[in-house]
Amino acid sequence: MSDHKIVFTGTTGAGKTTAIAAISDTPPVMTDVPSTDPSTGKPMTTVGLDFGQVRLDSGEQVRLFGTPGQVRFDFLWRILARNAIGVVVLIDNSRPDPLADMATYLDAFRAELDVMACVVGVGRTEQHASPTIDDFVDALAARGLVLPVLPVDVRQRDDVLMLLDTLLAQIEASNAE
């Protein structure tokens, strides 16, 4: 049986805590505190990490780590990325500039992306259709990256599992090369 580590990252409010809670087989560990930033529009925010675990049908155990979204905690992003096999970048399409948000996290994890798989999940696309998934793909291509981009409702277990399945498929494909 294998044990893997996957990191969920993205802006405050993108749904990292919710996504981990949606798929974790155990009650997730969360380091949420009352938010002092009214611009986030949420009463609580992660200041350390979120942690959950999920066992795949294959028997493999996946440890799920969620980063805090605030850029001031970027030092934790690099710590949490150590020994990870992949990163899920969650984007909130209702924010003022989701493409710039994606760029922030891709830049922060650029060195890791050379050695680990990545998938981008875009939330709140039903209410906020722009930018489109194609716009995200084009922005990635402009950066020389080819990554899967999927619409996701982080509250839905099946949507979050699709992100994980896509990430694991990338890893399997790269190991087969």
N, C-alpha and C positions, 0 to 999 in steps of 0.2 A: 504494500500500500504506500502510495506517495503522499507527501504533504507539500502544498504549494501556498504561496503568498501572493495576493493580488491587492493592489492599491486603488482606491477610489478617490479621485480628486476633482476639483472644480470650485466654482465660486460659492460664496455663502448663499444658501437657499437653492442650490442646484439639485439637492436631494441625496447627498452622500449617505447621511444618517438613515434616511428613509429607505434607500436602496438596500443597504446592509441589513436593516431590520426586516425587509421584505423577504430576504432569502436565507437569513441565518437560521441554522437548526437549533441554536441556543439563544437565549435572550442576549442581545448585543450589549457590550460594554460601551457606554457613551460618556464623554466628558463635556456635556453641555452645561453652560452657565447662562444666566440672564444676559441678553444682548444689551449693550449700552449704545449701539449704533442704530438710531431710528430709521436710517435709510435701508436697512436690511428687510424691514417689514416682518420680522419674526421675533418672537419673544425670547427664544433661546438660540445659542450658537455654540458650535464645537470649538474648544480652545486647545485640545490635546489630540485626541484621536477617537475614532470609533473602532470597535472590533467585533467581529462575528465569525462564525464558522459554518461551512456547508460541506456535507459529504455528497459527492457525485455518485451517480449510478454505478460508475466503475469502481467505487470504493475509495477513490482518492479524496483526501481531505483538503479543502481550500480555506485558508485563513484570509479573512477580509479586513483590510485596514482602511479607514476613511481619514483623510487629512482635514485639518481645519481649512476653511476656504479663504480666509483673509491672507493677503500677501505678506503681512507682517509676521506670519507664522511659517514663511517659506523654508526656514531652517529645518522645521519638522518634516516637510515634504521629502527632503533628501534623506533624512534618517529613516522615514517609513518606507522609502523606495528600496532600501538596501535588501538584497536577496529576494526581491520580488520577481515573479516571472512575467508580470504584466501590469498594465495600468489602464483603468477606466476613467476617461475624462468626461465628466458630466457638465453639460451646458444648459443654462436656463434661458430659453428662447424669448422670455418676456423681459429680459434685461435690456438696457439701452443699446449695447453693442456686443451681441453674443459672439461675433467673429473675433473681436478683439479679446474677449474673455478666453476663447479657445487658444488664441495665440499666446496669451500669458502662461497658460498651463503647459502648452507644448514647449515653449521656451524654457520653462522651469525644469522640465523633464527631458530636455533635448539629449543630454548625454545618455540617459537611461533608455531612450527610444532606440539607440543604436544596438542595444542588447536585449531589449524586452519588447513583447507585443503590446499593442495599444488599440483601443477601440474608443470611439467618441459616441456618447449617448446624448441626444438632444431632447430635452423635456419641454413641456408646455407648447408643443407645436400645434395642438388643436386650436388654441385660442390665439396663438401668435405664429402665423404661417410664414413670416418673413424674419430672418433669412430662411431659405429653403434648405433641405438636405443637400441639394445640388450645390448651393452656395457654399456650404461647409466643405464639400468635396473639392470644389474649385479652389477655395482658400488653402486647403491642405496641399493640393497640387502645386499652387504657386510657391509653397514652401518646400517643394520637392518630396512631399510625403504622400504615400498611398495608404490610407487607413480606412477601415470600415466606419461608417457614420450611420447610426440608427436612431429613429425616433423612439423615445422611451417614456413610459409613465412609471416612474420609480416606485410608485405605490403598488404596482402590479408585479407579483412574483415572476410570472412568465416573461414579462418584458426584461426584468433584470437578469433572469437566467439566460435569455437570448444574448444579452451583452457578454455574459460569462462564456457561453457556448462559442460565440464568435471569437472571443479572445483565445480560448483554448484551441479552437480550430487553427488559428494563426500559429500557435506554438507547435502544434502537431505538424503542420505543413513545413515550418522552418526546421524541425528536427528530422523530417524525412529527406531534406535536401542533402 
